[in-house]
């Protein structure tokens, strides 16, 4: 195609331009019907011999300066009509191959992971008792993770929590070294530093330990801890709170019992067991024929911990507790391997939809 196929404009006035571009609009409609989409595109939009290129050379570039704005506006409108016609032709071509009578693809609605659901159920129980939700960083300092919780340097209790330490921290003082928190207890300290009693918080979150992974242990897992501080808080308040929570979680027939234990940040400390929810306390494989299942640790806040946050231990007392979400979820859903919750296996997860 050459420039002699584009007739020169007889005049550059508005009427002459309107007539010229009206004829081109008609040509666009005719060629859009007669030509396949790709041929139509090349006919009008080809870089070297496309009709728009030839029109620009013949009319726009040779026009007097005072007429170029009007020609340019009409030229751009013509280009938009060509592109619209091309888009319509392409859509029709694709649409011809689409059978609209076929059923559509159904997108399934997602559900909460069982761990998320269990964690929220536990938190909701304590919220109903007046507890607020607290949160804190997962990368902690040694001070908040250990020292302020009455784990002094070289304390043997540190060995029970095999810690994942951030690299290149040796040059810092011990209390400033960064690590992945081994429990959500640092949030208790951070909250007590900011707020005065009375205080009731529940703390859900991920924790990290250098664990050998097996059917019941993971290096990354979830906890829910709780803290209550006020005047005249006793061990009876702790037992009553946890007994109510376990009945709300597992059913009114569940019983609780407490055994002496040790945690550096509580004194006295206890392990709490619940009557086996599988056999009703009669004894089965799940509870190793004892009728009881150990579920969480708890105790009264050690006065030394209050010293780190500026609470007066002569005036205030409190209790704390902590449980693993995975353990509760395994019991609730009858899951034997904790790794299933993190496998992203749809065959497993769809059971809980």
Residue pairs with C-beta under 8 A, 6 or more apart in sequence:
1 49
1 51
1 54
2 54
3 54
3 57
3 58
5 54
6 51
6 54
6 55
6 57
6 58
6 59
8 58
8 59
9 16
9 17
9 20
9 59
9 63
10 16
12 63
12 64
12 67
12 70
12 71
14 70
17 67
17 70
17 71
17 74
18 74
20 59
21 74
21 77
21 78
24 55
24 78
25 78
25 81
28 44
28 78
28 81
28 82
28 85
29 85
31 40
31 43
31 44
32 40
32 85
32 86
32 88
32 89
35 43
37 86
37 89
37 90
37 93
40 85
40 86
40 89
41 86
42 50
43 50
43 51
44 50
44 51
44 52
44 82
45 52
45 82
45 86
46 53
47 53
52 75
52 78
52 79
52 82
55 75
55 78
56 75
59 71
59 75
60 68
60 71
60 72
60 75
63 71
108 353
111 349
111 352
111 353
112 120
113 341
113 349
114 329
114 332
114 333
114 335
114 341
114 349
114 352
115 222
115 325
115 326
115 329
115 341
117 329
117 352
118 325
118 328
118 329
118 332
119 204
119 222
119 224
119 325
121 249
122 202
122 204
122 224
122 245
122 249
122 323
122 325
122 328
123 133
123 202
123 204
123 224
125 245
125 248
125 249
126 202
126 226
126 245
127 133
127 202
128 248
129 200
129 241
129 244
129 245
130 200
131 200
131 201
131 202
131 226
131 228
132 200
132 201
132 202
133 201
133 202
133 203
133 204
134 187
134 188
134 191
134 201
134 202
134 203
135 187
135 203
135 204
135 205
136 181
136 184
136 186
136 187
136 190
136 191
136 203
136 205
137 181
137 186
138 180
138 181
138 205
138 206
138 207
138 208
139 166
139 178
139 179
139 180
139 181
140 178
140 179
140 180
140 181
140 186
141 175
141 176
141 177
141 178
141 179
142 174
142 175
142 176
142 177
142 178
142 179
143 175
143 176
144 186
144 189
144 190
145 151
145 163
145 179
145 181
145 182
145 183
145 185
145 186
146 155
146 158
147 153
147 174
147 175
147 308
148 186
148 189
148 305
148 308
148 309
149 185
149 186
149 188
149 189
149 264
149 265
149 305
150 264
150 265
150 302
150 304
150 305
151 157
151 158
151 264
151 265
153 174
155 264
157 262
157 263
157 264
161 182
161 183
161 209
162 209
162 210
162 211
163 179
163 180
163 182
163 209
163 210
164 179
164 180
164 208
164 209
164 210
164 219
165 177
165 178
165 179
165 180
166 177
166 178
166 179
166 180
169 177
169 178
170 177
180 207
180 208
181 207
181 208
182 207
182 208
182 209
183 207
183 223
183 225
183 322
184 203
184 204
184 205
184 207
184 223
184 224
184 225
184 322
185 225
185 265
185 320
185 322
187 201
187 203
187 205
187 225
188 201
188 203
188 225
188 227
188 320
189 305
189 308
189 309
191 199
191 201
191 227
192 199
192 227
192 229
192 306
192 309
192 311
193 309
193 310
197 229
197 230
197 231
197 311
197 316
197 318
198 229
198 230
198 231
199 227
199 228
199 229
199 230
199 318
200 226
200 227
200 228
200 229
200 230
201 226
201 227
202 224
202 225
202 226
203 223
203 224
203 225
203 226
203 227
204 222
204 223
204 224
204 325
205 222
205 223
206 220
206 221
206 222
206 223
207 220
207 221
207 222
207 223
208 219
208 220
209 219
209 221
210 219
211 217
211 218
211 219
213 219
213 339
215 336
215 337
215 338
215 339
216 327
216 330
216 338
217 338
218 326
218 338
218 339
218 342
221 324
221 325
221 326
221 338
222 324
222 325
222 326
223 322
223 323
223 324
223 325
224 322
224 323
224 325
225 320
225 321
225 322
225 323
226 241
226 320
226 321
226 322
227 301
227 318
227 319
227 320
228 237
228 238
228 241
228 318
228 319
228 320
229 301
229 311
229 316
229 317
229 318
230 316
230 317
230 318
231 315
231 316
231 317
232 317
233 300
233 316
233 317
233 318
233 319
234 317
235 268
235 300
235 319
237 319
238 298
238 299
238 300
238 319
238 321
239 256
239 258
241 319
242 256
242 272
242 296
242 298
242 321
243 256
246 254
246 256
246 274
246 295
247 254
249 328
250 274
250 277
250 331
250 332
251 277
253 275
253 280
254 274
254 275
254 277
255 274
255 275
255 281
256 272
256 273
256 274
256 275
257 272
257 273
257 292
258 270
258 271
258 272
258 273
258 298
259 270
259 271
259 273
260 268
260 269
260 270
261 269
261 270
261 271
261 297
261 299
262 269
263 269
263 297
263 299
264 302
265 299
265 301
265 302
265 305
265 320
266 298
266 299
266 300
266 301
266 302
266 319
266 320
267 299
267 300
267 302
267 303
268 299
268 300
269 297
269 298
269 299
269 300
270 297
270 298
270 299
271 294
271 296
271 297
271 298
272 294
272 295
272 296
272 297
272 298
272 321
273 292
273 293
273 294
273 295
274 292
274 293
274 295
275 281
275 291
275 292
275 293
276 282
276 283
276 284
276 286
276 287
276 290
276 291
276 292
276 293
277 293
277 331
278 284
278 286
278 287
279 286
279 287
279 291
281 291
281 292
282 291
283 289
283 290
283 291
286 293
287 293
293 331
295 323
295 327
295 328
296 321
296 322
296 323
296 324
297 321
297 322
297 323
298 319
298 320
298 321
298 322
299 319
299 320
299 321
300 317
300 318
300 319
301 317
301 318
301 319
301 320
303 313
306 312
306 313
306 316
307 313
326 338
326 341
329 335
329 341
330 336
330 338
333 352
335 341
340 348
